[in-house]
């Protein structure tokens, strides 16, 4: 009887060890859940960015207005017979000296 009790206690110890520290433990499960939440957030951000890029591509493919706007904003291009004026703040010009 005493031997059976000892075997059962050892078996309980092995099962408890695996539950708390072994492969598939509660700690590992919690860590994996946190990773899934983090990856879901990253995926949502990337999906939003992909949607914006897809919209930009469609705008550039469909007409010249989007292309012209992009050239004006990013490259500083102007049309023929247009005059370009650059306005600076008085404060920024004084601090540059």
Secondary structure as GFF3:
##gff-version 3
##sequence-region A 1 97
A	DSSP	alpha_helix	2	20	.	.	.	ID=ss1
A	DSSP	alpha_helix	26	62	.	.	.	ID=ss2
A	DSSP	alpha_helix	64	75	.	.	.	ID=ss3
A	DSSP	alpha_helix	90	96	.	.	.	ID=ss4
###
